[in-house]
């Protein structure tokens, strides 16, 4: 996530070529806190084989370390409160919180801890890490696009990213389902995750 460096290919490049970093991007290097009020973490899942149900987690917190000189050293951590799930239908949210799905009383958090990061071209990045749901930890790669940076009206330096990933919920023990009379199942195994992140540079990094 953050991975702000650009390499120029020139005829004069040697075998030990040095990264040519854009000073504007390099200046973004530092530690950031995710601004939950201006970020969203959502999901989409197929319902009854014919339509999509969308939802989000309203409460989450996290940090980023962006390294402009060495993108692979950028990191991210994210904690998501399961009981903040919101699909717009209270009964459905209650079912998701039950033992059939997240079992939120026993497992109140979903977490992500990055293990690798890379720039894949242009403003596109990929961050790989460990996603933990219900005490099951499995690798997850998230493709992100860097949306830019800005200084807000309060003088905070901000960066933005958006992107997503796909998972099979059964890989994390979310296996509840119901068969349909016409064939197929009530809830698809595949879930699309979406991330729209605004993060604020910490005071120590801005100093």
Helices and strands as residue ranges (DSSP letters): H 23-26, E 30-34, G 36-38, E 40-47, E 51-57, E 60-66, G 71-73, E 75-81, G 82-84, E 85-86, H 90-97, E 109-121, E 124-133, E 136-151, E 157-168, G 169-172, E 187-201, H 203-206
